[in-house]
Amino acid sequence: MNDIKIRIAPSILSADFGRLAEEVRSVEMAGADVIHIDVMDGHFVPNITIGPMVVKALHSVTKLPLDVHLMIEFPDRYIEAFAQAGASWITVHVEACTHIHRTINAIKALGVKAGAVLNPATSPSTLEYILADLDMVLIMSVNPGFGGQHFIPSSLGKIRHLRKLLASLNHYVPIEVDGGVNFYTIEDVASAGADIFVAGSAVFGSQDYAATIKKLKELGRKGINERDVSF
């Protein structure tokens, strides 16, 4: 398990938007591995956030990968714009895509890594026939739309199920978890099979970004070392 990399992805949803560039530079210097960007349209989820222009602006201030999570209806309409803006990864919800296989391959054709997202009530079985095409799977451990929510405990079983499904296909891709990830949950989430941890309020709500990210990585590594060796 020592070769599995722990990656912390601070979500800018919890950052100070009046100082967004500074906030992103700060978490990069503090040891973050990825910048997670939640894009919401007020329809698929009950909130409105940002568009490609903000992604483009952030692309110019950080060298970290930009993980663009599209919580929007009709994501196919906007994939090219986010790719051109500098997204490193684009993830789309299974629930929002009529033809998820086509959407995933359209993302990859633009030279961007592609991932699929599952809401809390959506089964990993919905991905069974496209897992080989994915670069990442994102599991929502809260109902999407707002930061600062509590982790849904049943997400742990879902993560384990997905990791075992991937292992059965001999296809190891990162599992990212978004929602309620903090000092109290990350060890269990890592033990269940996750590798990338979206931490919004846990990081941006702390007084010392570097100390927080360091501790999250330590707890995540502990969880990975406790992981079932079968996957």
N, C-alpha and C positions, 0 to 999 in steps of 0.2 A: 504493500500500500504506500510505500515511501515515495513512489514515482508519481503519485497523484498530486497535482498542484491545487492548492487552496487559492481561490481568487475571491477577493472582496470587491463588490461592485456598488459603491455608494450611489444612491438614487437621488438625482437632483430635485425630485419632487419635494424633498425635505430641506433643500438648501435655501439660503437667502437669495431670492431672485434679484434683489437690488444689487447684489455683489456676486452674481453668478460666476463670472469668469474667475474672480479671486477665489471663490469657494472651490471651484474645480481644480485650480492650481494648488490649492492648499491640500486637498485630499490626495492629489497625485504625489506631492512631496511627502505626505504622511504615510505612503505605502500602498495606496489603493491600486488595484490591478485593472479595473474597468470602470467606465462611467456609464451608469444606467440611466436611460432617458425614457421617461414614460410619456407617450403621446396619447392624449385623450380627446375625444370629439364631442362629448356631451350627449351622445346617442348610444354607443355601445356600452359606455360607462357614464355614470352621472357626474361628470366633471369635465372641464376643458383646460388643456394645458398649452402645449407649444407645437410649432411646426418646423419645417425644414430650415427656415432662416436661423433659428436658435441652434440647431444641430451644426449648421455651417459655421456659425460664430464660435461654438465650442471646439470645433475641429481645428480652429486656428490657434487655440490657446493651450491645447494638451496633446501629448503624444500617446495617451492611453487609448485603447479601443473604445469606440462609442457604441454602446449596446442599445439600440433603438427598439423599444417595445411598443408596437402599434396596437393600442386598445381602441380601435376605430372600426366603424363599418366600412365596407368596400375598400380594404387595404390595398388591393391591386392598383387602385387609381393613384396611389401615393408612393409606391415602392421606389420608382425611378427617381423621384424628387429627393427622397431621403438618401438614396444611394449616392446621388450626385452631391448632396450636401456633406457627405463624409462619413456616413454610417459604416461601421466595421461589421456589425451584426444587425440583422433585422429579424425580429420575431413577430409572428402573426398568430392570432387566436384561431384555433380549430373552429370555434363557434361562429367566427365571422367570415369564414372562407367557404364558399360553395364548392370550390375545386382546390383543395389544399395542396394536392400534388403539383398542380399547375403553378400555384402561387409560390411554393417553395422553389421550384426550378426557375421561375422568373427572377427571383431574388439572386439565386446563384449565378444566373446568366449575366447579371450586372457586376459580378466580381465581389459580391458581398456574402458573408456567411449567413446561412438561413436557419431559423429555428421555429419550432411550433410551440404554442402556449396552451396550457390547459387550465381552465377555471376550476375552482374547488369541486364542483359537482360533475366534472367531465372525466370520463374514464380513460386511462392510458391505452385501452384497447382501440380507441379511435385513431391511434397513431401506428398501429401494428404494421400496416402495409406501406407506410412511408418512412419508417424509422431509418432505413438504409440511406435515405436521401437527406437526412437531417444532419446539421452540424452541431445542434444543441436542442435540448428540450427545456422549456421553462414551465415550472409548476407554480401556480398561484396558491399560496398558503393563506391568503385572505381573499375576500371578494373584492375585485379590482375597482379602483376609482379614487381612493383616498389613502394617504399615508398614515402611519401611526396606529394601525389596527393590530388586534391580537392574533397570534398564530393559531390556525385551525389544527388541532392535534391529529385529526384523521389524515392530514397531509403526509404524515410519516409513513403510514402503510402504503400510500399511493406512490411515494418516492421509492420505497423498497420494491413494490410491484414493477415499476418502470425499470429500475436498475436490473432486476432479474430478467425482465423481458429483453432488454438490450444484451445482457450476457448470453441469453439463449440464442441470440442471433450473431454472437461474436462481434458485436458492433459497439465499441465503447465511445460514447460521446458525452460531453459534459451535461449534467443535470443542474440547472440553475433554479434556485428557489427564491421567490419574491413574496414578502409579507410577514411581518412580525419576527424577523431574524434579529436576534440580539444575544447578549451574553448567556441568557437563560435557555435559549432554544437551539443555538447553532451546533452544539456538540451532538445533539440527537439528530438534527437534520443531516449533518455530515455522516454520522454513523448509518443512517438510512440509505445513503447513496448519492448525496448531492456533492458538487464540487465548486459551484459558483454561488455566492451568497449576496443577494441584494440587501443592502442595509441602508435605509434612509435615515429615519429619526435616530437610530442607534449610533450612527456616525455624526450626522450634522447636528444632532441634539446634544452632543457631548462637548465637554470643555477642551479636550485634548484629542484631536483627530488621530494623531500618530499612535498614542497609547491605546486608543479604542480599537483601531485597525489591527495593531499588534496582538491585542488580547483576543480579538475575534479569530485571527489566524491560528493562534495557539489552541483555542478551544476547538476550532474546526479540524486541525490536525489530530487532536486527541480523538475526535469522533471518527475520523477516517481510519485511525489505527484500531478502532474497536469494530470496524465494519466486518460483516460476514464475508469470509474469504472466498465464498462461492461466487461472489461478483466483485 
